[in-house]
Each structure stands twice: as structure tokens, then as C-alpha cells.
């Protein structure tokens, strides 16, 4: 599914030998969309500490990185990769390679002294934490024929247009109803707790405060995303197909995303 070519990024410092190239940006193909100029990322290279070899947003190292090629060579990055893979393979076996080089990149990013943390806005994953299925589940079609058009036509509430994506936080009413429908408000204690959660959500939204999604990534409410990443869970969602098709310039995605997508810009 992932193929072996992805492993090349672990050796970018070996492949790109041009001395004038000091740093590169590496991203996943097909499911990572820049909404701001990627050149802005290179400004963060100036904030690397002397020990930093690479940079990525917190918990988002697998899909996007900045690599300082000169430093990687001086630090013998190839040896670091080899040691990491060898140790992890002893523990995990072939499961280490289930998503290509992704797990290895994640392990490398845990070497905190060598990694610079980029702002989370560069890797927004648009989960909807308070919605059952975190926004990836069709909650309507099973209710009857008149509801079946909702899921195919629904959009993510953070989308302003194809070029502007806000880090969405629900308002009081949405948070209250979501909590009651998901967890229940059938007792005074549960109802009181739901109101408390809704007030917290309201405060986050109105004050533009930071929040942590269910995976532990930290974002700021209503901030404009600089890049969006759609992990595999998103790839059966209709609005995601429309979004990726717009940026790909063709109808490359379908409901059977794992078997019938075509990532060519102009499929034959």
C-alpha cells in the first residue's frame, strides 16, 4: 500500500548532495495540503538550536518535516536511522513497516534534543472531537431516506473556502447538544456536567484559546491553518474527497478510496 519509495526521505541528506542546498521541506504526497506559502517554514530554520537536525509540528513528524541536510551529515544521520530501525525491529518485527517509513519517522522525532517543534498550524488534522466518530461517521443515513443526502453534502464547519480552513471549535449550543446526544443528559449530574463542558467550549471559542484534540495535538481556536493533513481515517469522507480533488485538479478520489483512487493530476 505505501510502497518502499517513502523510505528515501530518511536519507534525504544522502540523496541531495548539492552543497548549496542546506535545508529541505518533505511532505506526504496526495493528502497534505499547504494553505500558506511553504517558504514561510524556512523562517523557522533560523530558530533551530545548535543541536537541532530537523523540525516538525508536535505529533506530526510522519507527514511533514524540515531537514537541515548539512547538520544531518555532520551528525551521521544515517547511523541514527540504522540504530533506530534495528532497535525498533527487534521489538516490533514487521509491524514497524506497516505504514512504510512512517513509524520510523515518528520514533526519530522522539529524540527531542534533535528536533525543533514547528507551530501546530502547519499540520492541522480536522477532527471534530465532540461528534460521535470525530466527524468521520455517517450519523444520518440510517435515520431514513430523507436524511441520506446530509452526509454526501455535508462540509467541515471550519472550511471557509478551499483556500481558508479555520481550526474549528464548537459554540455553546453545539457543544451542549453534542455532549447530551453522545454521553446523555438524563440525570441532573449528567446535565450539569454537559453544561460545564459546553461553557468550557464557549470560552475556548470566544477567547481563541489553545485546545488539545483527542490525539494530543495542540491548536488555537479559530486560527487559520497553514496546512491540512488527512490521515487514512479521513479518506472515506465525502467532503474530504471534494477538498482533495480541488487541490489535485481532478476527480481522483471516491468512496472506495483505498482501491480506486488515482493521484495523477490528469488521469487518463
WOTA-V924042 format. One record per residue. N is the residue number from 1. SS is DSSP state (2 for helix, 1 for strand, 0 for the rest). Layout:
n->N ss->SS
n->N ss->SS
//
This chain:
n->1 ss->0
n->2 ss->0
n->3 ss->0
n->4 ss->0
n->5 ss->2
n->6 ss->2
n->7 ss->2
n->8 ss->2
n->9 ss->2
n->10 ss->2
n->11 ss->2
n->12 ss->2
n->13 ss->2
n->14 ss->2
n->15 ss->2
n->16 ss->0
n->17 ss->0
n->18 ss->0
n->19 ss->0
n->20 ss->0
n->21 ss->0
n->22 ss->0
n->23 ss->1
n->24 ss->1
n->25 ss->1
n->26 ss->1
n->27 ss->1
n->28 ss->0
n->29 ss->0
n->30 ss->0
n->31 ss->0
n->32 ss->1
n->33 ss->1
n->34 ss->1
n->35 ss->0
n->36 ss->0
n->37 ss->0
n->38 ss->2
n->39 ss->2
n->40 ss->2
n->41 ss->2
n->42 ss->2
n->43 ss->2
n->44 ss->2
n->45 ss->2
n->46 ss->0
n->47 ss->0
n->48 ss->0
n->49 ss->0
n->50 ss->0
n->51 ss->0
n->52 ss->0
n->53 ss->0
n->54 ss->1
n->55 ss->1
n->56 ss->1
n->57 ss->1
n->58 ss->0
n->59 ss->0
n->60 ss->0
n->61 ss->0
n->62 ss->0
n->63 ss->0
n->64 ss->1
n->65 ss->1
n->66 ss->1
n->67 ss->1
n->68 ss->1
n->69 ss->2
n->70 ss->2
n->71 ss->2
n->72 ss->2
n->73 ss->2
n->74 ss->2
n->75 ss->0
n->76 ss->0
n->77 ss->2
n->78 ss->2
n->79 ss->2
n->80 ss->2
n->81 ss->2
n->82 ss->2
n->83 ss->2
n->84 ss->2
n->85 ss->2
n->86 ss->2
n->87 ss->2
n->88 ss->2
n->89 ss->2
n->90 ss->2
n->91 ss->2
n->92 ss->2
n->93 ss->2
n->94 ss->2
n->95 ss->2
n->96 ss->2
n->97 ss->2
n->98 ss->0
n->99 ss->0
n->100 ss->0
n->101 ss->0
n->102 ss->2
n->103 ss->2
n->104 ss->2
n->105 ss->2
n->106 ss->2
n->107 ss->2
n->108 ss->2
n->109 ss->2
n->110 ss->0
n->111 ss->0
n->112 ss->2
n->113 ss->2
n->114 ss->2
n->115 ss->1
n->116 ss->1
n->117 ss->1
n->118 ss->1
n->119 ss->0
n->120 ss->2
n->121 ss->2
n->122 ss->2
n->123 ss->2
n->124 ss->1
n->125 ss->0
n->126 ss->0
n->127 ss->0
n->128 ss->0
n->129 ss->0
n->130 ss->0
n->131 ss->0
n->132 ss->2
n->133 ss->2
n->134 ss->2
n->135 ss->2
n->136 ss->0
n->137 ss->0
n->138 ss->0
n->139 ss->0
n->140 ss->0
n->141 ss->2
n->142 ss->2
n->143 ss->2
n->144 ss->0
n->145 ss->2
n->146 ss->2
n->147 ss->2
n->148 ss->2
n->149 ss->2
n->150 ss->2
n->151 ss->2
n->152 ss->2
n->153 ss->2
n->154 ss->0
n->155 ss->0
n->156 ss->0
n->157 ss->0
n->158 ss->0
n->159 ss->1
n->160 ss->1
n->161 ss->1
n->162 ss->0
n->163 ss->0
n->164 ss->1
n->165 ss->1
n->166 ss->1
n->167 ss->0
n->168 ss->0
n->169 ss->0
n->170 ss->0
n->171 ss->0
n->172 ss->2
n->173 ss->2
n->174 ss->2
n->175 ss->2
n->176 ss->2
n->177 ss->2
n->178 ss->2
n->179 ss->2
n->180 ss->2
n->181 ss->2
n->182 ss->2
n->183 ss->2
n->184 ss->0
n->185 ss->0
n->186 ss->0
n->187 ss->0
n->188 ss->2
n->189 ss->2
n->190 ss->2
n->191 ss->2
n->192 ss->2
n->193 ss->2
n->194 ss->2
n->195 ss->2
n->196 ss->2
n->197 ss->2
n->198 ss->2
n->199 ss->2
n->200 ss->2
n->201 ss->2
n->202 ss->2
n->203 ss->2
n->204 ss->2
n->205 ss->2
n->206 ss->2
n->207 ss->2
n->208 ss->0
n->209 ss->0
n->210 ss->1
n->211 ss->1
n->212 ss->1
n->213 ss->0
n->214 ss->0
n->215 ss->0
n->216 ss->0
n->217 ss->0
n->218 ss->1
n->219 ss->1
n->220 ss->1
n->221 ss->0
n->222 ss->0
n->223 ss->0
n->224 ss->1
n->225 ss->0
n->226 ss->0
n->227 ss->1
n->228 ss->1
n->229 ss->1
n->230 ss->0
n->231 ss->0
n->232 ss->2
n->233 ss->2
n->234 ss->2
n->235 ss->2
n->236 ss->2
n->237 ss->0
n->238 ss->2
n->239 ss->2
n->240 ss->2
n->241 ss->2
n->242 ss->2
n->243 ss->2
n->244 ss->2
n->245 ss->2
n->246 ss->2
n->247 ss->2
n->248 ss->2
n->249 ss->0
n->250 ss->0
n->251 ss->0
n->252 ss->0
n->253 ss->0
n->254 ss->0
n->255 ss->0
n->256 ss->0
n->257 ss->2
n->258 ss->2
n->259 ss->2
n->260 ss->2
n->261 ss->0
n->262 ss->0
n->263 ss->0
n->264 ss->0
n->265 ss->0
n->266 ss->0
n->267 ss->0
n->268 ss->0
//
